Structure formats: C-alpha cells, structure tokens
C-alpha cells in the first residue's frame, strides 16, 4: 500500500471523522452542488419508536402512579411542551468507524473498521450501492451548526438499548415537586441524551453519531440547511471493477455521473475514494480528480492524517 493511500485511510479512521450515506441524486444535487447538508425533522427518523415520539410525544409511565391525579394538569402541560420540542428539532445522522488498531498492513485492515465500508449501510441508505458516502469532520459540523443556527445544539453517539421509562415526562414532574426551581430547560439539559440519542439495539451495528438542533420558534419547514464549507473530508463511491485505476468503471455508481463526482472532489479538494467489491473481497483505490495537465498531484487527506 503506497504512503499516500495509507495517509488518507489513517486520516479517515480518526475519531472526529463520521460518514453519511445517501443516494447519488441527493449527494450530487442537494449536498455537493448546493454546498449544504439538510437536517430533517426528528419525526422522520426510520426507527419507529423514535418516529412515534417525534409525532405523538412522550408518555406518562408507571413512576407517577398514585400522584397522577394531583399533578394531572402539570403532566399534560409538560407532555405538550416536550412534543413541541420534538416537532421543532432537526437532526442529521452519521456512521462512525470502529476505532483504530496499532498496525495496518493491508487495505482490508482498514475496510474492517472504516465507517464507509459497511455493505448493509450501502444497501439501506446508499441507494443499494449506487449512492455516495460523504466523510465529515464532526467537530467542524457542530461548530458550523452553532454558528449558523444559534439555537440549542446537541450531538453525540447513540446508545442502543430498550427504552423503558427514559422518555417518561413524569420524571420531570416528580423533580418539580421536590424542587420548584427545576425548570423545563433543566429537564432538557438532564435528559437530552435519553430523548435524542437512544435507539433500539437492533440498530447497534450502525454506530450512529447524531447532531440535533432545536428551534423554540414554531417552524413548518421539513428541513433546515447547514453550509458545510470546509467540514467535508472525503467522497466515497462503490464499484465492482478492479481495473478502476484505468477508469473502467463498474456497475454500482452510475457511470453517467462519474465526471461530475470527480469535479466535486476537485472543487472541495478532498480525496475521491473507490470502494471496490468483487469475489467477496473489499478494496480501496484513490481516484485522480485533477483536470488534464494537473494529474498526478498528491491527494489531500483528512486534516487529521499525520
């Protein structure tokens, strides 16, 4: 493995790099062309448990039995408040790598751990392997979101477990009974991880990192946009052709858009990476995106690569 490829792949394994799988139409038109990433309403998550929370709000659980009648009006009030929070929260989902090891000898060592090398994710979110996986620096994403949307921003890795009473608004009412100064804002600060960063265990292999933004003003927009600027670190696509270095493209990413993808990689000054599937093996090649006369320049790697 040549040193430049090793540098790029090592950079992508950095803990700050996260990956977003999407269809090629979305990547080319809505993200790379527009230079922006769309955050969608929380109720549009694919997890049915989360989707119901985003549409119907939290429930009152068993922990309030015996004092529900006394605090009924307050419970209803906070249920309504929390439903409003869910309905005015936008989120973006990303996949994380599995972490570093001390020594990498072969490309396959990277493929086992990189967040962009997950066949099920390509199948489910990446247009059945015809899409694109975009690598971002999550610290820059959060910083940009806080600058462009100065509302409440939360981010973090998801926990995968059964839900239990974690979205039970009665917890807040009980604390209010113990401390009159305990506000709804305090409740959100204490419980945002349970509210936004918890998923059914069946999704655990996605290793999701999520970023959410809450706007306390009622908004009917289906999504909000973030200008990605310098947060993009790499562009990945799939091919089934081992001669990819000679530009004989495979059948996974559509050939018709290949030149466009190269142009965007060159525009953003990020590596264009071909993920190669053939004979039950996975390989990686860096694609030269420079225009004629400038080919052969060293590929830029993620800023964290040493």
C-alpha positions as CSV (number, residue, x, y, z in Angstrom):
1,X,0.0,0.0,0.0
2,X,1.5,3.3,-1.0
3,X,2.1,6.0,1.6
4,X,-0.4,8.5,0.2
5,X,-3.2,5.9,0.4
6,X,-2.1,5.0,3.9
7,X,-2.2,8.6,4.9
8,X,-5.7,9.2,3.6
9,X,-7.1,6.0,5.2
10,X,-5.5,6.7,8.5
11,X,-7.0,10.1,8.5
12,X,-10.4,8.7,7.8
13,X,-10.1,6.5,10.9
14,X,-9.7,9.5,13.2
15,X,-12.3,9.7,15.9
16,X,-13.6,13.0,14.6
17,X,-14.5,11.6,11.1
18,X,-18.1,10.5,10.6
19,X,-19.8,9.2,7.4
20,X,-23.1,10.0,5.8
21,X,-24.6,7.5,3.3
22,X,-27.1,8.9,0.8
23,X,-28.4,8.4,-2.7
24,X,-26.3,9.8,-5.6
25,X,-29.1,12.2,-6.6
26,X,-29.1,13.7,-3.1
27,X,-25.3,13.9,-2.8
28,X,-24.8,15.5,-6.2
29,X,-27.7,17.9,-6.2
30,X,-28.6,18.8,-2.6
31,X,-25.2,18.5,-0.9
32,X,-22.2,18.9,-3.2
33,X,-23.8,21.2,-5.7
34,X,-25.5,23.4,-3.1
35,X,-22.7,23.1,-0.6
36,X,-25.1,22.4,2.2
37,X,-26.4,19.5,4.3
38,X,-30.0,19.1,5.1
39,X,-31.2,18.3,8.7
40,X,-34.7,16.8,8.8
41,X,-37.4,16.8,11.4
42,X,-36.9,14.3,14.2
43,X,-40.2,12.6,13.4
44,X,-38.7,11.5,10.0
45,X,-36.2,9.1,11.6
46,X,-36.5,5.5,10.4
47,X,-36.7,4.0,13.9
48,X,-40.5,3.5,14.6
49,X,-40.0,4.1,18.3
50,X,-38.3,7.5,17.6
51,X,-40.8,8.3,14.9
52,X,-43.7,7.9,17.2
53,X,-42.0,10.1,19.8
54,X,-41.5,12.8,17.2
55,X,-45.1,12.7,16.2
56,X,-47.0,11.8,19.4
57,X,-44.7,13.0,22.2
58,X,-43.8,11.2,25.4
59,X,-45.9,9.1,27.7
60,X,-46.8,9.1,31.4
61,X,-45.2,6.0,32.9
62,X,-45.7,3.9,35.9
63,X,-43.4,6.1,38.1
64,X,-46.3,8.6,38.5
65,X,-48.9,6.2,39.7
66,X,-50.5,7.4,42.9
67,X,-49.8,11.1,42.2
68,X,-51.1,11.4,38.7
69,X,-54.5,13.0,39.7
70,X,-52.8,15.6,41.9
71,X,-50.3,16.6,39.1
72,X,-52.5,15.8,36.1
73,X,-52.6,19.3,34.7
74,X,-48.8,19.7,35.1
75,X,-48.2,16.4,33.4
76,X,-50.3,17.3,30.4
77,X,-48.6,20.7,30.2
78,X,-45.1,19.1,30.1
79,X,-46.2,16.4,27.7
80,X,-47.3,19.2,25.4
81,X,-44.0,21.1,25.8
82,X,-41.9,18.0,25.1
83,X,-44.0,17.2,22.0
84,X,-43.3,20.8,20.8
85,X,-39.6,20.2,21.3
86,X,-39.6,17.0,19.3
87,X,-41.6,18.7,16.5
88,X,-39.2,21.5,16.3
89,X,-36.0,19.5,16.3
90,X,-34.0,18.7,13.2
91,X,-31.3,16.0,13.1
92,X,-28.5,14.6,10.9
93,X,-27.3,11.0,11.2
94,X,-23.8,9.8,10.5
95,X,-21.9,6.5,10.9
96,X,-18.7,6.1,12.9
97,X,-15.7,3.9,12.3
98,X,-14.9,1.0,14.7
99,X,-11.7,2.5,16.1
100,X,-8.0,2.2,15.5
101,X,-5.6,-0.6,16.0
102,X,-1.8,-0.3,16.2
103,X,-0.8,-1.8,12.9
104,X,-2.3,-1.6,9.4
105,X,-0.6,-3.8,6.8
106,X,-3.3,-4.3,4.1
107,X,-6.2,-2.3,2.8
108,X,-8.5,-4.9,4.2
109,X,-7.4,-3.9,7.7
110,X,-8.9,-0.5,7.1
111,X,-12.0,-1.9,5.5
112,X,-12.9,-3.9,8.6
113,X,-13.1,-0.7,10.6
114,X,-13.9,2.3,8.4
115,X,-17.4,3.7,8.7
116,X,-17.7,4.0,4.9
117,X,-17.1,0.2,4.4
118,X,-20.4,-1.2,5.7
119,X,-22.2,-3.2,3.0
120,X,-25.6,-3.1,4.9
121,X,-25.4,0.7,5.2
122,X,-24.7,1.0,1.5
123,X,-27.7,-1.2,0.8
124,X,-30.1,0.5,3.1
125,X,-29.0,4.2,3.0
126,X,-26.7,4.4,0.0
127,X,-29.1,3.7,-2.8
128,X,-28.4,0.0,-2.9
129,X,-24.7,0.7,-3.6
130,X,-25.4,3.3,-6.3
131,X,-25.1,6.2,-3.9
132,X,-22.3,8.1,-2.2
133,X,-20.8,8.2,1.3
134,X,-19.5,11.5,2.4
135,X,-16.9,11.9,5.2
136,X,-17.2,14.9,7.5
137,X,-15.3,16.2,10.5
138,X,-17.9,16.1,13.2
139,X,-16.3,18.9,15.3
140,X,-16.4,21.2,12.3
141,X,-20.0,20.2,11.6
142,X,-21.1,21.1,15.2
143,X,-19.1,24.3,15.2
144,X,-20.7,25.4,11.8
145,X,-24.2,24.4,13.1
146,X,-23.7,26.5,16.3
147,X,-22.6,29.5,14.1
148,X,-25.3,29.2,11.5
149,X,-28.2,28.1,13.8
150,X,-27.5,29.7,17.3
151,X,-30.3,27.7,18.9
152,X,-29.9,24.6,21.1
153,X,-27.5,22.1,19.6
154,X,-26.9,18.6,20.9
155,X,-24.5,15.9,19.5
156,X,-23.2,12.6,20.4
157,X,-23.0,8.8,19.8
158,X,-26.2,6.8,20.2
159,X,-26.8,4.3,23.0
160,X,-28.5,1.1,21.9
161,X,-30.9,-0.4,24.5
162,X,-34.6,-0.9,25.2
163,X,-36.3,2.3,26.0
164,X,-38.0,1.7,29.4
165,X,-39.2,4.8,31.1
166,X,-36.5,7.1,29.7
167,X,-39.0,9.3,27.8
168,X,-41.3,9.5,30.8
169,X,-42.3,13.1,31.4
170,X,-43.4,12.2,34.9
171,X,-39.7,12.2,35.9
172,X,-39.8,16.0,35.4
173,X,-43.0,16.4,37.4
174,X,-41.6,14.5,40.3
175,X,-38.4,16.6,40.3
176,X,-40.6,19.8,40.2
177,X,-42.4,18.5,43.2
178,X,-39.1,18.2,45.0
179,X,-37.6,21.5,43.7
180,X,-39.8,24.3,42.5
181,X,-36.8,25.9,40.7
182,X,-36.3,22.9,38.4
183,X,-37.4,24.2,35.0
184,X,-38.3,22.5,31.7
185,X,-34.9,23.8,30.4
186,X,-33.2,21.9,33.2
187,X,-35.2,18.8,32.2
188,X,-34.0,19.0,28.6
189,X,-30.4,19.5,29.8
190,X,-30.6,16.5,32.1
191,X,-32.4,14.2,29.6
192,X,-31.4,15.2,26.0
193,X,-29.4,12.0,25.6
194,X,-32.4,9.9,26.5
195,X,-34.6,11.9,24.3
196,X,-32.5,12.1,21.1
197,X,-29.6,9.6,21.4
198,X,-31.2,6.3,22.3
199,X,-32.2,3.6,19.8
200,X,-33.4,0.0,19.7
201,X,-30.5,-2.5,20.0
202,X,-31.2,-3.9,16.5
203,X,-29.6,-0.7,15.0
204,X,-26.4,-1.1,17.0
205,X,-24.1,-2.1,14.1
206,X,-24.8,1.3,12.5
207,X,-22.6,3.0,15.2
208,X,-24.5,6.2,14.7
209,X,-23.3,9.7,15.7
210,X,-26.1,12.3,15.6
211,X,-26.4,16.0,15.7
212,X,-29.6,17.8,16.6
213,X,-30.7,21.4,16.6
214,X,-33.8,22.7,18.4
215,X,-35.5,25.9,17.4
216,X,-38.0,27.1,20.0
217,X,-39.9,29.0,17.4
218,X,-42.7,27.1,15.6
219,X,-41.5,26.2,12.1
220,X,-43.3,24.2,9.4
221,X,-40.2,23.6,7.3
222,X,-39.4,20.0,6.6
223,X,-35.7,20.6,6.9
224,X,-33.1,23.1,7.8
225,X,-29.8,23.5,5.9
226,X,-26.2,23.8,7.1
227,X,-23.5,25.2,4.8
228,X,-20.8,22.5,5.0
229,X,-17.8,24.8,4.0
230,X,-14.6,23.0,5.0
231,X,-16.2,20.2,7.0
232,X,-16.2,17.7,4.1
233,X,-13.2,15.4,4.3
234,X,-13.7,12.8,1.5
235,X,-16.2,11.4,-1.1
236,X,-16.6,7.6,-1.4
237,X,-18.5,5.6,-4.1
238,X,-18.8,1.9,-4.9
239,X,-17.6,0.0,-7.9
240,X,-17.2,-3.7,-8.8
241,X,-14.2,-3.3,-11.1
242,X,-10.7,-4.0,-10.0
243,X,-9.3,-2.0,-13.0
244,X,-10.8,1.2,-11.6
245,X,-7.4,2.9,-11.7
246,X,-7.7,2.7,-15.5
247,X,-11.1,4.4,-15.2
248,X,-13.1,1.3,-16.4
249,X,-16.0,2.0,-14.1
250,X,-18.1,-0.8,-12.6
251,X,-21.9,-1.1,-12.4
252,X,-22.6,0.3,-9.0
253,X,-22.2,4.0,-9.0
254,X,-23.8,5.3,-12.3
255,X,-21.2,5.9,-15.0
256,X,-23.0,9.0,-16.3
257,X,-22.3,10.9,-13.1
258,X,-18.6,9.9,-12.7
259,X,-17.1,13.0,-14.2
260,X,-19.4,15.2,-12.0
261,X,-18.3,13.3,-8.9
262,X,-14.6,13.9,-9.9
263,X,-15.3,17.6,-10.4
264,X,-16.8,18.0,-7.0
265,X,-13.9,16.2,-5.3
266,X,-11.5,18.5,-7.0
267,X,-13.6,21.6,-6.2
268,X,-13.7,20.7,-2.4
269,X,-10.1,19.5,-2.5
270,X,-10.9,16.1,-0.9
271,X,-10.0,12.6,-1.8
272,X,-12.3,10.6,-4.1
273,X,-12.3,7.0,-3.0
274,X,-13.5,4.0,-4.9
275,X,-14.7,1.2,-2.7
276,X,-14.3,-2.0,-4.7
277,X,-16.5,-5.1,-4.3
278,X,-15.5,-8.3,-6.1
279,X,-15.2,-12.0,-5.2
280,X,-16.3,-11.4,-1.6
281,X,-13.4,-9.0,-1.0
282,X,-13.3,-5.3,-0.5
283,X,-10.6,-3.0,-1.8
284,X,-10.0,0.8,-1.9
285,X,-8.4,3.0,-4.6
286,X,-7.8,6.7,-4.7
287,X,-9.1,8.3,-7.9
288,X,-7.2,11.1,-9.5
289,X,-9.6,14.0,-9.9
290,X,-7.2,16.7,-11.3
291,X,-8.0,18.2,-14.7
292,X,-5.8,17.4,-17.7
293,X,-2.3,18.8,-17.1
294,X,-2.5,18.6,-13.3
295,X,-2.9,14.9,-12.9
296,X,-0.6,13.0,-10.6
297,X,-0.8,15.6,-7.8
298,X,-0.8,14.1,-4.3
299,X,-4.3,13.6,-3.0
300,X,-5.3,15.6,0.0
301,X,-6.2,13.6,3.1
302,X,-8.4,14.4,6.1
303,X,-6.8,17.2,8.1
304,X,-6.1,14.7,11.0
305,X,-3.9,12.5,8.9
306,X,-0.3,12.6,10.0
